[in-house]
């Protein structure tokens, strides 16, 4: 696909939507480096994230233009030609498609069908690209960002695949030489395994309106007396957008209710109930996991002595259907 018409479009912009920990920040830098050093384009790459990076929303921005043009705009990319969604659950908390240009491409890390993804994203028309970036990373023992980069290079056909391979070598060979070959394989698989579906609109496609997120509390929106109505707790918070693709799967049949998992869990996700053991003594018995609060750190899996907790690749709907909710009095 020819996605950048330089005669009518002076620049090309990419926005990566992710959460901290999946490597979107590094991916944006490497992507910009490949275009600038590999092809001689003018380019800029930078990221945006809050103070608590890991598990919180992250945006990475890349701009390209021809060598004779200067890039003087260093504001966030609001109308991208390509959007890369590193975590498919992000759409529940972040307007990931905001500002997408007509004819733009959306790349999603997912194993689900095109139909399911379009429905979730409310993206009925245009080009959707899907790659199982997490699955590739698991098999190659690398990270999601390198497989997403491979898919992005397939989309951005004006970029040179070999220049990205050179950037990967430079990035890893000094400190982590053992990761060079696995990341090269991951990049190639992302390039080769990305799938595309284009649905033409019944009429001319228009840009997706850009929604600039505003602070919840400001001088116009602060309640009288400085009351904070949304306290600092996660009682109503859905943390599915913070997980990096994994959940602990619980097998109660082999559980000995030792509470090691509860002691190590940073978010108090395990639900207990008092009951009698076989000798009639009162004891706390594990009932399940409240996945609403689980961020998928898998510390509980590491300390479980019986293997009753195991890592599970998260699938859409699993957390809701297997959640054992806390009861707050």
C-alpha positions in Angstrom: 0.0 0.0 0.0 1.2 3.5 -0.8 0.3 5.5 2.3 2.4 8.7 1.9 1.8 10.7 -1.2 4.7 13.2 -0.9 3.4 15.4 -3.7 0.2 16.3 -1.8 1.2 15.6 1.8 4.3 17.4 3.1 4.6 15.3 6.2 3.7 12.0 7.7 2.6 11.5 11.4 2.3 8.4 13.6 0.9 8.0 17.1 1.4 5.0 19.3 -1.1 4.3 22.0 0.1 2.0 24.8 0.6 1.5 28.5 3.8 1.9 30.4 5.9 -1.3 30.2 5.1 -2.4 26.7 7.9 -0.4 25.1 6.1 2.2 23.0 8.5 4.9 24.1 11.5 2.9 22.8 9.6 1.8 19.7 8.9 5.5 18.8 12.5 6.4 19.2 13.7 3.5 17.1 11.1 4.2 14.4 12.2 7.8 14.1 15.9 6.8 14.1 15.3 4.3 11.2 13.7 7.0 9.1 16.3 9.7 9.8 19.5 7.7 9.8 18.4 5.0 7.3 16.6 7.1 4.7 17.8 10.7 5.4 14.3 11.9 6.2 13.8 14.8 8.6 12.1 13.3 11.7 11.1 13.8 15.3 10.1 11.3 18.0 9.0 11.9 21.5 6.6 10.5 24.1 4.0 11.6 26.6 3.3 9.9 29.9 2.5 10.7 33.6 4.7 10.4 36.7 3.6 6.7 37.2 4.7 5.4 33.8 4.3 1.6 34.2 0.7 0.5 33.8 -0.5 4.0 32.9 -1.4 5.3 29.4 1.5 6.3 27.2 1.6 8.0 23.9 4.6 8.0 21.5 4.7 10.4 18.6 6.7 10.3 15.3 6.9 12.8 12.5 8.6 12.5 9.1 9.1 14.9 6.2 11.3 15.3 3.2 14.9 16.4 3.9 14.3 19.9 2.4 11.5 20.6 4.9 12.1 21.5 8.6 10.0 20.1 11.4 9.1 22.9 13.7 6.1 21.4 15.3 6.9 19.6 18.5 3.4 19.4 19.9 1.6 16.0 20.3 0.3 14.3 17.1 -3.4 15.1 17.0 -4.2 14.0 13.4 -2.1 10.9 12.7 -1.8 9.0 9.4 -1.2 5.8 11.3 -2.2 4.8 14.9 -0.6 1.8 16.6 -2.6 0.4 19.5 -0.2 -1.7 21.7 -3.0 -2.9 24.1 -6.4 -3.5 22.7 -8.2 -2.8 26.0 -7.0 0.8 25.9 -10.1 1.9 24.0 -12.1 1.5 27.2 -10.3 4.4 28.9 -8.5 6.3 26.1 -10.0 7.6 22.8 -7.3 5.7 20.7 -8.8 6.6 17.3 -9.0 10.3 18.1 -8.0 12.5 15.1 -7.3 9.7 12.6 -7.0 11.2 9.1 -9.2 10.0 6.3 -7.6 7.0 4.7 -5.5 6.4 7.8 -4.5 2.9 9.1 -5.1 1.5 12.6 -2.8 -1.2 13.8 -4.0 -3.3 16.8 -2.1 -5.9 18.9 -4.8 -8.6 19.1 -5.8 -12.2 18.2 -9.4 -11.4 17.7 -11.3 -11.1 14.5 -11.5 -7.9 12.4 -15.3 -7.8 13.1 -14.8 -7.9 16.9 -12.1 -5.3 16.9 -14.1 -2.9 14.6 -17.1 -3.2 16.9 -15.1 -2.4 20.0 -13.2 0.5 18.4 -16.3 1.8 16.7 -14.3 1.9 13.5 -16.6 0.6 10.7 -14.7 1.9 7.7 -11.1 2.3 6.6 -8.0 0.1 6.9 -7.5 -2.1 10.0 -4.3 -4.0 10.5 -4.1 -6.7 13.1 -1.0 -8.6 14.4 -0.6 -11.0 17.3 2.3 -9.0 18.7 2.0 -10.4 22.2 2.0 -14.0 20.9 5.1 -13.4 18.8 6.9 -11.8 21.7 6.0 -14.7 24.0 7.3 -17.3 21.5 10.5 -15.4 20.8 11.0 -14.3 24.4 11.2 -10.6 23.5 8.7 -7.7 23.9 5.6 -6.5 22.2 7.2 -3.3 20.8 9.6 -5.1 18.3 6.8 -7.1 16.7 4.6 -4.0 16.5 7.5 -2.2 14.8 7.6 -5.0 12.2 3.9 -4.5 11.5 4.4 -0.7 11.4 7.1 -1.0 8.8 4.8 -3.1 6.6 2.2 -0.3 6.8 4.7 2.5 6.3 6.0 1.2 2.9 8.2 4.3 2.4 10.5 3.1 5.2 13.3 0.7 4.6 13.1 -2.7 6.4 16.9 -3.2 6.5 17.4 0.2 8.2 15.2 -0.9 11.1 17.1 -4.1 11.4 20.3 -2.0 11.7 18.7 0.1 14.4 17.7 -3.0 16.3 21.4 -4.2 16.2 22.7 -0.9 17.4 20.1 -0.7 20.2 20.9 -4.1 21.7 24.4 -5.2 20.7 26.4 -3.3 23.3 24.4 -4.0 26.5 22.3 -7.0 25.5 24.0 -8.8 22.6 22.0 -12.0 23.3 18.8 -10.1 22.4 19.8 -9.0 19.0 18.8 -12.2 17.0 15.5 -12.8 19.0 14.5 -9.2 18.3 15.4 -9.4 14.6 13.2 -12.5 14.4 10.4 -10.7 16.3 10.6 -7.8 13.9 10.5 -10.0 10.8 7.6 -12.0 12.1 5.6 -8.8 12.9 6.3 -7.6 9.3 5.3 -10.9 7.8 2.3 -11.9 10.0 0.3 -8.6 10.1 -3.1 -8.9 8.4 -5.1 -6.2 6.7 -8.8 -5.5 6.1 -10.1 -2.5 4.2 -13.8 -1.6 4.1 -14.6 1.3 1.8 -17.1 3.8 3.2 -20.4 4.3 1.4 -19.5 8.0 1.1 -16.3 10.0 1.3 -14.4 9.1 4.5 -13.9 12.0 7.0 -11.4 12.4 9.8 -12.2 11.1 13.2 -12.8 14.2 15.5 -9.9 14.8 17.8 -10.8 14.7 21.5 -8.3 16.5 23.7 -8.6 15.1 27.2 -9.2 17.8 29.8 -8.4 17.7 33.5 -11.3 16.4 35.6 -10.8 19.2 38.1 -9.8 22.7 37.1 -10.7 26.3 37.9 -13.9 25.9 35.9 -14.8 22.4 37.1 -13.7 22.3 40.7 -16.6 21.9 43.1 -17.4 24.6 45.7 -15.2 24.4 48.7 -12.5 22.3 47.0 -14.4 19.0 47.5 -12.8 16.0 45.8 -15.7 13.8 44.8 -13.5 11.1 43.2 -11.4 9.8 46.0 -8.1 8.1 45.5 -9.3 4.5 45.4 -10.0 1.9 42.8 -13.4 0.8 44.0 -15.0 1.6 40.6 -11.8 1.4 38.5 -11.4 -1.1 35.7 -7.7 -2.0 35.5 -8.0 -4.1 32.4 -6.3 -1.3 30.4 -3.3 -1.5 32.8 -2.5 -5.2 32.3 0.2 -6.3 30.0 -1.6 -9.2 28.5 -1.5 -11.7 31.4 -3.7 -12.8 34.3 -3.3 -15.3 37.1 -5.5 -18.4 36.5 -6.7 -20.0 39.7 -7.3 -23.8 40.2 -9.1 -24.1 43.5 -9.0 -27.9 43.3 -5.3 -28.0 44.2 -5.2 -24.8 46.4 -4.2 -25.4 50.1 -5.4 -21.9 51.2 -1.9 -21.0 52.5 -2.5 -17.2 51.8 1.0 -16.7 50.2 -0.8 -15.2 47.2 -2.7 -12.8 49.4 0.4 -11.7 51.3 2.3 -10.9 48.1 -0.6 -9.3 46.1 0.0 -5.5 46.0 -3.7 -4.8 45.2 -5.6 -7.1 47.6 -7.2 -9.0 44.7 -7.9 -12.3 46.5 -11.3 -12.9 48.1 -11.6 -15.0 51.2 -14.5 -16.5 53.3 -14.5 -17.9 56.8 -15.5 -21.6 57.2 -14.7 -24.8 59.0 -12.0 -27.2 58.0 -12.3 -31.1 58.2 -11.7 -31.0 61.9 -14.3 -28.3 62.6 -11.8 -25.5 63.1 -12.5 -22.0 61.8 -10.3 -21.1 58.8 -10.2 -18.6 55.9 -10.8 -20.3 52.5 -9.9 -18.7 49.2 -13.0 -18.1 47.0 -11.4 -16.5 43.9 -9.8 -13.4 42.4 -11.4 -10.0 42.0 -9.9 -9.3 38.6 -11.2 -5.7 38.6 -8.2 -4.8 40.7 -5.7 -7.2 39.2 -3.0 -5.6 37.1 -1.4 -8.9 36.0 1.9 -8.6 37.8 1.9 -12.4 38.5 3.7 -12.1 41.8 1.1 -14.5 43.2 2.1 -17.1 40.6 5.7 -16.9 41.7 4.9 -17.6 45.3 2.2 -20.3 45.0 3.7 -23.5 46.4 1.2 -25.9 44.7 1.0 -24.4 41.2 -2.6 -23.6 41.7 -1.9 -20.2 40.2 -0.6 -20.1 36.7 0.0 -17.3 34.1 -2.8 -17.0 31.5 -2.8 -14.9 28.4 -5.8 -12.6 28.9 -8.7 -12.9 26.5 -11.6 -10.5 26.1 -14.3 -11.2 28.6 -12.3 -13.7 30.7 -11.8 -11.3 33.7 -15.5 -10.4 33.8 -16.7 -14.0 33.6 -14.3 -15.4 36.2 -14.3 -12.5 38.6 -15.2 -13.1 42.3 -16.1 -9.7 43.5 -15.2 -8.3 46.9 -18.2 -7.4 49.1 -17.7 -4.1 50.9 -19.8 -3.4 53.9 
